[in-house]
């Protein structure tokens, strides 16, 4: 590529634009600019020429039209080794533009501000993407710079080589088209999200965009390769929400594929509760969960649920971890990772003594958007998409179907246990008492087997506890088990053709039972 002689700079984000322009000018590059960018450069003493002096046409429509002109786009698109293109430029007295620095109106920020639609629409950039695409298409001859982070590397190469290599220009072009597609996708999702665009959250064509955050040592097993991607925005999956991907790792070795899955499960669970909560996760399923007056109390209760299974677990909190909680964590045996809203200095000092213990902080996790976005599950040849299960049952939703009524003291535990069911693999059975789990059963093809597992893990603690089931009981056999272990009250969706027999079994056992009318399957 020949020496860069002419540059057009037109940016919304002015970060680094003055040093870039000054360096280009020092290299003898003529600089064109628009509006506020030109005003800033002039103020800083950088020689600059207004685009309107080239197009011979003023900016109009409140700045909507200023660079949409053949004198600009012909200068960007002309192929320098095409004689006909060069002749056309000469005929119309158009000079080539060799370097373009443009960044776009911040449409995403406008969405977050939740202003009036007119304000949001004005943040849809037209001229910027048009120029960037023209320059990127002609990357063999034009450098298209869309990210302020690239200013210094580009200048460094220009100082060293007097120009930019084709490889650099190709990489810059790829970045332009990636950014442009993500920008357009965000706008598309905005319009599709409006009520007049049609019912439901699911577009006719679903386009996903994820950018690689890091390679992983391996996937679920050492013979599988793995990587972590961040939601690029507009997918409805997790955009704008705090999560494991955006958490700060404060200590410990790098996260594994399985760590990330377990951390995500822990975070989702604790964020659903307002009181201080702790989830202990193994293989994406809880082996203990509790709420308490503080993080320490919640952890102690969660850990006692199944201390054997908690070996090598992931621990999640929806609040900060202090020194007392840290001491309790260290006494409990081997833990892989801890994720919390934060760790105070004393807690960090204690926990960092464990060299390989991963510590992650994710701010304000429990106050993130309650709708949760969409849940995606990949199947061979396609994708299943659903709304996340965020339904919370309250006391007014319950229908008592037995002669015995649940005691007032049991109602809170019934609601707690049924909420925990949302995060337990089907067939999910939760045995709970005093806002803590004492037995969990899950993942069994037979519901009665899940019941048996949960009750046997609870043992004597099941006496007077409540039992929650994510789905209805197909037979009374689970009720017979619950009676054997002393369960006092049961919560379940109802809806089985055997509901009558199940209710009779509860009446005979003097167990109260309530129906929710809502199930919480988690496959």
C-alpha positions as CSV (number, residue, x, y, z in Angstrom):
1,X,0.0,0.0,0.0
2,X,1.2,3.5,-0.8
3,X,1.7,6.1,1.9
4,X,-1.5,7.3,3.7
5,X,-2.1,10.8,2.5
6,X,-5.7,11.6,3.5
7,X,-7.8,10.7,6.5
8,X,-11.4,11.3,7.5
9,X,-12.1,11.4,11.3
10,X,-15.7,11.5,12.5
11,X,-16.4,10.0,16.0
12,X,-19.0,10.1,18.7
13,X,-16.6,8.7,21.3
14,X,-13.8,11.3,21.3
15,X,-11.4,9.1,23.4
16,X,-7.9,9.3,21.9
17,X,-9.0,11.2,18.8
18,X,-6.8,14.2,19.4
19,X,-3.6,12.3,19.8
20,X,-4.5,10.2,16.7
21,X,-5.2,13.3,14.6
22,X,-2.1,15.1,15.8
23,X,0.1,12.1,15.0
24,X,-1.4,11.8,11.5
25,X,-0.9,15.5,10.9
26,X,2.7,15.2,12.0
27,X,3.1,12.5,9.4
28,X,1.8,14.9,6.7
29,X,-1.7,13.4,6.4
30,X,-4.5,15.7,5.4
31,X,-7.4,15.5,7.8
32,X,-11.1,15.8,7.0
33,X,-13.6,15.9,9.8
34,X,-17.2,16.7,10.7
35,X,-19.2,18.6,13.4
36,X,-18.0,18.1,16.9
37,X,-14.9,16.2,16.0
38,X,-13.7,19.0,13.7
39,X,-14.5,21.6,16.4
40,X,-12.5,19.6,19.0
41,X,-9.5,19.1,16.7
42,X,-9.5,22.8,15.7
43,X,-9.6,23.8,19.4
44,X,-6.6,21.5,20.1
45,X,-4.6,23.2,17.3
46,X,-4.8,20.2,14.8
47,X,-5.1,21.4,11.2
48,X,-8.5,20.1,9.9
49,X,-10.7,20.6,6.9
50,X,-14.5,20.4,7.1
51,X,-16.2,17.6,5.1
52,X,-18.7,20.2,3.9
53,X,-15.9,22.1,2.2
54,X,-15.2,18.9,0.1
55,X,-18.8,17.9,-0.6
56,X,-19.8,21.6,-1.2
57,X,-23.0,20.7,0.7
58,X,-23.8,21.7,4.2
59,X,-24.7,19.4,7.0
60,X,-28.5,19.2,7.3
61,X,-31.5,17.6,9.0
62,X,-29.9,18.1,12.5
63,X,-26.8,16.3,11.3
64,X,-28.6,13.3,9.8
65,X,-27.0,14.1,6.5
66,X,-23.4,15.1,6.3
67,X,-21.2,12.3,5.0
68,X,-23.7,10.6,2.8
69,X,-22.2,12.0,-0.4
70,X,-20.5,10.6,-3.5
71,X,-17.4,12.8,-2.9
72,X,-16.9,10.8,0.4
73,X,-17.9,7.3,-0.6
74,X,-16.2,7.5,-4.0
75,X,-13.0,8.5,-2.2
76,X,-13.4,5.5,0.1
77,X,-14.5,2.9,-2.5
78,X,-12.2,3.7,-5.5
79,X,-9.9,0.8,-6.3
80,X,-6.5,2.3,-6.6
81,X,-5.2,-0.1,-9.3
82,X,-8.3,0.2,-11.4
83,X,-7.7,2.8,-14.2
84,X,-11.4,3.4,-14.8
85,X,-11.9,4.2,-11.1
86,X,-9.0,6.6,-11.1
87,X,-10.3,8.2,-14.2
88,X,-13.7,8.7,-12.7
89,X,-12.2,10.3,-9.6
90,X,-10.2,12.7,-11.8
91,X,-13.2,13.6,-13.9
92,X,-15.1,14.7,-10.8
93,X,-12.1,16.1,-9.0
94,X,-12.5,13.6,-6.1
95,X,-9.4,12.8,-4.0
96,X,-9.0,9.3,-2.4
97,X,-9.4,8.8,1.3
98,X,-6.9,6.4,2.6
99,X,-7.7,6.3,6.4
100,X,-11.1,6.4,8.2
101,X,-11.6,6.6,11.9
102,X,-15.3,6.4,12.8
103,X,-17.2,5.1,15.8
104,X,-21.0,5.0,16.1
105,X,-23.8,6.6,18.1
106,X,-24.2,4.6,21.3
107,X,-27.5,2.9,20.5
108,X,-27.0,0.4,23.4
109,X,-26.6,3.3,25.9
110,X,-29.8,4.9,24.6
111,X,-31.7,1.6,25.3
112,X,-30.3,1.4,28.8
113,X,-31.4,5.0,29.5
114,X,-35.0,4.0,28.6
115,X,-35.8,7.4,27.2
116,X,-38.5,8.3,24.7
117,X,-38.6,6.4,21.4
118,X,-37.7,9.5,19.5
119,X,-34.5,9.8,21.5
120,X,-33.6,6.1,21.0
121,X,-34.3,6.3,17.2
122,X,-31.9,9.3,16.9
123,X,-29.1,7.1,18.3
124,X,-29.4,4.8,15.2
125,X,-26.3,5.8,13.2
126,X,-26.6,5.8,9.4
127,X,-23.6,7.8,8.0
128,X,-21.0,6.1,10.3
129,X,-21.8,2.5,9.3
130,X,-22.1,3.5,5.7
131,X,-18.6,5.0,5.7
132,X,-17.1,2.1,7.7
133,X,-18.5,-0.5,5.3
134,X,-17.3,1.4,2.3
135,X,-13.8,1.6,3.7
136,X,-13.8,-2.0,5.0
137,X,-14.9,-3.3,1.6
138,X,-12.0,-1.5,0.0
139,X,-9.6,-2.7,2.7
140,X,-6.8,-3.4,0.2
141,X,-6.4,0.3,-0.1
142,X,-8.2,1.9,2.9
143,X,-7.7,1.5,6.7
144,X,-11.1,1.4,8.5
145,X,-10.6,2.0,12.2
146,X,-13.8,1.6,14.3
147,X,-12.3,1.1,17.8
148,X,-10.3,3.7,19.8
149,X,-8.3,0.8,21.3
150,X,-6.8,0.4,17.8
151,X,-5.5,4.0,17.5
152,X,-2.1,3.4,19.2
153,X,-1.3,0.0,17.5
154,X,-2.2,1.5,14.1
155,X,0.0,4.6,14.7
156,X,2.9,2.4,15.9
157,X,2.8,0.4,12.7
158,X,2.6,3.6,10.6
159,X,5.6,5.1,12.3
160,X,7.6,1.9,11.8
161,X,6.6,1.1,8.2
162,X,5.2,4.4,6.9
163,X,1.9,2.6,6.1
164,X,-0.2,-0.3,7.2
165,X,0.1,-3.9,6.0
166,X,-2.7,-5.6,4.2
167,X,-3.0,-8.1,7.1
168,X,-3.7,-5.2,9.5
169,X,-6.2,-3.6,7.1
170,X,-8.0,-6.9,6.7
171,X,-8.2,-7.4,10.5
172,X,-9.6,-3.9,10.9
173,X,-12.1,-4.6,8.2
174,X,-13.2,-7.8,9.9
175,X,-13.7,-5.8,13.1
176,X,-15.9,-3.3,11.3
177,X,-18.2,-5.9,9.9
178,X,-18.4,-7.7,13.2
179,X,-19.2,-4.5,15.0
180,X,-21.7,-3.5,12.3
181,X,-23.6,-6.8,12.5
182,X,-23.8,-6.6,16.3
183,X,-25.0,-3.0,16.1
184,X,-27.7,-3.9,13.5
185,X,-28.8,-6.9,15.5
186,X,-29.3,-4.8,18.6
187,X,-31.5,-2.4,16.6
188,X,-33.4,-5.3,15.0
189,X,-34.1,-6.7,18.5
190,X,-35.3,-3.3,19.6
191,X,-37.9,-3.1,16.8
192,X,-38.9,-6.8,17.2
193,X,-39.4,-6.2,21.0
194,X,-42.0,-3.5,20.4
195,X,-45.6,-4.6,20.9
196,X,-46.5,-3.7,17.4
197,X,-43.8,-6.0,16.0
198,X,-45.9,-9.1,17.0
199,X,-46.7,-11.4,19.9
200,X,-44.1,-13.3,22.0
201,X,-40.4,-12.9,22.6
202,X,-39.3,-15.2,19.8
203,X,-38.3,-13.7,16.4
204,X,-38.9,-15.5,13.1
205,X,-35.1,-15.6,12.6
206,X,-32.9,-15.9,15.6
207,X,-29.4,-14.7,15.1
208,X,-26.9,-15.2,18.0
209,X,-23.7,-13.3,18.5
210,X,-21.0,-14.3,21.0
211,X,-17.4,-13.1,21.3
212,X,-14.7,-15.3,22.7
213,X,-13.6,-14.3,26.1
214,X,-11.0,-17.1,26.6
215,X,-9.9,-20.6,25.7
216,X,-10.3,-23.2,28.4
217,X,-7.8,-25.9,29.4
218,X,-10.4,-28.4,28.1
219,X,-14.2,-29.1,28.1
220,X,-16.1,-31.4,30.3
221,X,-13.3,-34.0,30.0
222,X,-9.6,-33.6,29.2
223,X,-10.0,-35.1,25.7
224,X,-12.5,-32.3,24.7
225,X,-11.4,-28.8,23.8
226,X,-13.4,-25.9,25.3
227,X,-13.8,-22.1,25.2
228,X,-15.9,-19.4,26.9
229,X,-17.8,-16.9,24.9
230,X,-19.5,-13.7,26.1
231,X,-22.9,-12.7,24.9
232,X,-22.3,-10.1,22.3
233,X,-25.7,-8.5,22.9
234,X,-29.2,-8.7,21.4
235,X,-29.7,-12.4,22.0
236,X,-31.9,-11.9,25.0
237,X,-29.8,-14.6,26.8
238,X,-27.9,-12.5,29.3
239,X,-27.3,-9.1,27.8
240,X,-27.0,-6.4,30.4
241,X,-27.1,-8.8,33.3
242,X,-24.4,-9.6,35.8
243,X,-23.2,-13.2,35.7
244,X,-20.3,-15.6,35.8
245,X,-18.9,-14.4,32.5
246,X,-18.6,-10.9,33.9
247,X,-17.5,-11.8,37.4
248,X,-14.0,-10.7,38.6
249,X,-11.8,-13.6,39.6
250,X,-9.9,-12.5,42.7
251,X,-7.8,-15.6,43.4
252,X,-7.0,-19.1,42.3
253,X,-6.2,-21.0,39.2
254,X,-8.1,-20.6,36.0
255,X,-11.7,-21.8,35.8
256,X,-12.6,-25.0,34.1
257,X,-15.6,-25.7,31.8
258,X,-17.3,-27.6,34.6
259,X,-16.5,-24.8,37.2
260,X,-18.3,-22.3,35.0
261,X,-21.4,-24.4,34.7
262,X,-21.5,-25.0,38.4
263,X,-20.9,-21.3,39.2
264,X,-23.7,-20.3,36.9
265,X,-26.1,-22.7,38.7
266,X,-25.0,-21.4,42.1
267,X,-25.5,-17.8,41.1
268,X,-28.9,-18.4,39.5
269,X,-30.1,-20.1,42.7
270,X,-29.0,-17.6,45.3
271,X,-30.1,-14.6,43.2
272,X,-33.7,-15.8,43.4
273,X,-33.8,-15.2,47.1
274,X,-33.9,-11.8,48.9
275,X,-32.5,-13.0,52.3
276,X,-28.9,-13.9,52.7
277,X,-28.6,-17.2,50.8
278,X,-26.0,-19.9,50.2
279,X,-26.1,-22.7,47.5
280,X,-23.7,-25.6,47.5
281,X,-23.5,-27.1,44.0
282,X,-22.1,-30.3,42.6
283,X,-22.5,-31.3,38.9
284,X,-24.9,-28.3,38.4
285,X,-27.3,-29.6,41.1
286,X,-27.6,-28.4,44.7
287,X,-26.5,-30.7,47.5
288,X,-27.5,-28.0,50.1
289,X,-29.3,-24.7,50.1
290,X,-30.4,-22.3,52.9
291,X,-31.2,-18.8,53.8
292,X,-30.1,-17.2,57.1
293,X,-29.5,-14.0,59.0
294,X,-26.1,-13.7,57.3
295,X,-23.8,-15.5,55.0
296,X,-22.2,-17.6,57.7
297,X,-25.5,-18.9,59.0
298,X,-26.7,-19.6,55.5
299,X,-23.6,-21.6,54.6
300,X,-23.6,-23.6,57.9
301,X,-27.2,-24.7,57.3
302,X,-26.6,-25.5,53.6
303,X,-23.5,-27.5,54.3
304,X,-25.2,-29.6,57.0
305,X,-27.8,-30.8,54.4
306,X,-25.3,-33.2,52.8
307,X,-21.7,-32.6,54.0
308,X,-20.5,-35.7,52.2
309,X,-21.6,-34.6,48.8
310,X,-20.3,-31.1,49.5
311,X,-16.7,-32.3,49.0
312,X,-15.2,-30.5,46.0
313,X,-18.3,-28.3,45.6
314,X,-19.0,-24.8,44.3
315,X,-20.4,-22.4,46.9
316,X,-22.5,-19.4,46.0
317,X,-23.7,-16.4,48.0
318,X,-26.0,-13.5,47.2
319,X,-24.2,-11.3,49.7
320,X,-20.7,-10.4,50.7
321,X,-18.4,-12.9,52.4
322,X,-16.8,-11.7,55.7
323,X,-14.0,-13.2,57.8
324,X,-16.4,-15.3,60.0
325,X,-17.9,-16.8,56.9
326,X,-14.4,-17.4,55.4
327,X,-13.4,-19.3,58.6
328,X,-16.5,-21.5,58.3
329,X,-15.7,-22.2,54.6
330,X,-12.1,-23.2,55.5
331,X,-13.3,-25.6,58.2
332,X,-15.7,-27.4,55.8
333,X,-13.1,-29.3,53.7
334,X,-12.3,-29.1,50.0
335,X,-14.1,-26.5,48.0
336,X,-13.4,-25.7,44.4
337,X,-14.8,-22.2,44.0
338,X,-16.7,-19.5,45.9
339,X,-18.7,-16.8,44.2
340,X,-20.3,-13.9,46.1
341,X,-21.2,-10.3,45.7
342,X,-17.9,-9.4,47.3
343,X,-15.2,-10.5,49.9
344,X,-14.0,-8.1,52.6
345,X,-10.3,-7.7,53.1
346,X,-10.1,-10.1,56.1
347,X,-12.0,-12.8,54.2
348,X,-9.7,-12.5,51.2
349,X,-6.6,-12.8,53.4
350,X,-7.9,-16.0,55.0
351,X,-9.2,-17.6,51.8
352,X,-6.1,-16.8,49.7
353,X,-4.2,-19.2,51.9
354,X,-5.8,-21.9,49.8
355,X,-3.6,-21.6,46.7
356,X,-6.1,-23.2,44.3
357,X,-9.4,-22.0,45.7
358,X,-11.0,-19.8,43.0
359,X,-12.7,-16.7,44.4
360,X,-15.1,-14.7,42.2
361,X,-17.0,-11.5,42.9
362,X,-20.1,-10.4,41.0
363,X,-21.6,-7.2,42.1
364,X,-25.3,-6.7,42.7
365,X,-26.1,-10.2,41.3
366,X,-29.3,-10.6,43.3
367,X,-30.7,-7.4,42.0
368,X,-30.3,-8.1,38.3
369,X,-33.2,-8.0,35.9
370,X,-36.0,-10.3,37.2
371,X,-37.2,-11.5,33.7
372,X,-34.0,-13.4,33.2
373,X,-34.2,-13.3,29.4
374,X,-34.3,-16.5,27.3
375,X,-33.0,-20.0,28.0
376,X,-31.3,-21.8,25.1
377,X,-30.7,-25.6,24.8
378,X,-28.8,-26.9,21.8
379,X,-30.1,-30.1,20.1
380,X,-28.6,-31.8,17.1
381,X,-29.7,-29.9,14.1
382,X,-31.5,-27.1,16.0
383,X,-32.0,-25.0,19.1
384,X,-34.7,-25.0,21.8
385,X,-35.6,-21.6,23.1
386,X,-37.8,-20.8,26.1
387,X,-38.4,-18.1,28.6
388,X,-36.5,-18.8,31.8
389,X,-38.5,-20.2,34.7
390,X,-38.8,-17.3,37.1
391,X,-42.3,-18.0,38.4
392,X,-42.5,-17.6,42.2
393,X,-45.5,-19.0,44.1
394,X,-46.9,-17.0,47.0
395,X,-49.3,-18.0,49.8
396,X,-52.3,-16.8,47.8
397,X,-51.6,-19.3,45.0
398,X,-51.9,-22.3,47.3
399,X,-54.9,-24.6,47.5
400,X,-55.2,-26.9,50.4
401,X,-56.6,-30.3,49.3
402,X,-56.4,-32.3,52.5
403,X,-58.4,-32.4,55.7
404,X,-55.4,-31.3,57.7
405,X,-54.3,-27.7,57.0
406,X,-50.6,-26.7,57.1
407,X,-49.6,-24.9,60.2
408,X,-48.9,-21.3,59.8
409,X,-45.2,-22.0,60.7
410,X,-45.0,-24.5,57.8
411,X,-46.3,-22.2,55.1
412,X,-43.0,-20.3,54.8
413,X,-41.1,-23.6,54.5
414,X,-43.5,-24.9,51.9
415,X,-43.0,-21.8,49.7
416,X,-39.2,-22.0,50.3
417,X,-39.0,-25.7,49.4
418,X,-41.1,-25.3,46.2
419,X,-38.9,-22.3,45.1
420,X,-35.8,-24.5,45.6
421,X,-37.4,-27.1,43.3
422,X,-36.9,-24.6,40.4
423,X,-33.1,-25.2,40.6
424,X,-33.1,-29.0,41.2
425,X,-33.1,-31.5,38.3
426,X,-36.3,-33.4,37.7
427,X,-37.7,-35.5,39.3
428,X,-37.0,-33.0,42.1
429,X,-37.8,-33.6,45.7
430,X,-36.9,-31.1,48.4
431,X,-37.2,-31.8,52.1
432,X,-36.8,-28.6,54.1
433,X,-37.2,-27.1,57.6
434,X,-36.6,-23.6,58.9
435,X,-35.6,-22.2,55.5
436,X,-32.9,-24.8,54.8
437,X,-32.8,-28.0,52.9
438,X,-32.3,-31.2,54.9
439,X,-32.6,-33.7,52.0
440,X,-32.6,-33.5,48.2
441,X,-33.5,-36.1,45.6
442,X,-33.1,-35.5,41.8
443,X,-32.5,-36.8,38.4
444,X,-34.1,-40.2,38.9
445,X,-36.5,-41.6,36.2
446,X,-38.9,-42.5,39.1
447,X,-40.3,-39.9,41.4
448,X,-40.5,-42.3,44.2
449,X,-36.8,-43.1,43.9
450,X,-36.1,-39.3,44.2
451,X,-38.3,-39.2,47.2
452,X,-36.5,-42.1,48.8
453,X,-33.1,-40.5,48.2
454,X,-34.2,-37.1,49.7
455,X,-35.8,-38.7,52.7
456,X,-32.9,-41.1,53.4
457,X,-30.5,-38.2,53.2
458,X,-32.7,-36.2,55.6
459,X,-33.0,-39.1,58.0
460,X,-34.3,-38.1,61.4
461,X,-34.3,-34.4,60.3
462,X,-37.3,-35.2,58.1
463,X,-39.5,-35.4,61.2
464,X,-41.9,-32.4,61.1
465,X,-40.2,-31.1,57.9
466,X,-42.0,-30.2,54.6
467,X,-41.6,-32.0,51.3
468,X,-41.8,-30.3,47.9
469,X,-42.1,-32.0,44.5
470,X,-41.5,-30.2,41.2
471,X,-44.2,-32.3,39.5
472,X,-47.3,-34.2,40.5
473,X,-47.2,-37.6,42.3
474,X,-48.4,-40.3,39.9
475,X,-49.1,-42.7,42.7
476,X,-49.5,-42.7,46.5
477,X,-46.2,-44.6,47.0
478,X,-44.2,-41.4,47.7
479,X,-46.8,-40.4,50.4
480,X,-46.3,-43.7,52.2
481,X,-42.5,-43.0,52.3
482,X,-43.2,-39.4,53.5
483,X,-45.3,-40.8,56.4
484,X,-42.6,-43.3,57.3
485,X,-40.1,-40.4,57.8
486,X,-42.5,-38.1,59.6
487,X,-43.1,-35.4,57.0
488,X,-45.6,-32.9,58.2
489,X,-46.7,-31.1,55.0
490,X,-46.4,-31.5,51.3
491,X,-46.4,-29.0,48.4
492,X,-46.8,-30.2,44.8
493,X,-48.4,-28.9,41.5
494,X,-51.3,-31.4,41.4
495,X,-52.9,-32.5,38.1
496,X,-52.4,-36.3,38.2
497,X,-55.2,-38.7,37.3
498,X,-54.3,-40.2,40.7
499,X,-54.7,-37.0,42.7
500,X,-57.7,-38.4,44.5
501,X,-55.7,-41.5,45.7
502,X,-52.7,-39.3,46.7
503,X,-55.0,-37.0,48.7
504,X,-56.6,-40.0,50.5
505,X,-53.1,-41.3,51.4
506,X,-52.2,-37.9,52.9
507,X,-55.4,-37.8,54.9
508,X,-54.7,-41.3,56.3
509,X,-51.2,-40.2,57.2
510,X,-52.5,-36.9,58.7
511,X,-50.2,-35.0,56.3
512,X,-51.4,-31.7,55.0
513,X,-50.9,-31.1,51.3
514,X,-51.3,-28.0,49.1
515,X,-51.5,-27.7,45.3
516,X,-49.7,-24.9,43.4
517,X,-51.1,-25.5,39.9
518,X,-47.5,-24.7,38.7
519,X,-44.7,-27.2,38.0
520,X,-41.0,-26.6,37.9
521,X,-39.4,-29.3,35.7
522,X,-35.7,-28.7,35.1
523,X,-34.2,-31.0,32.5
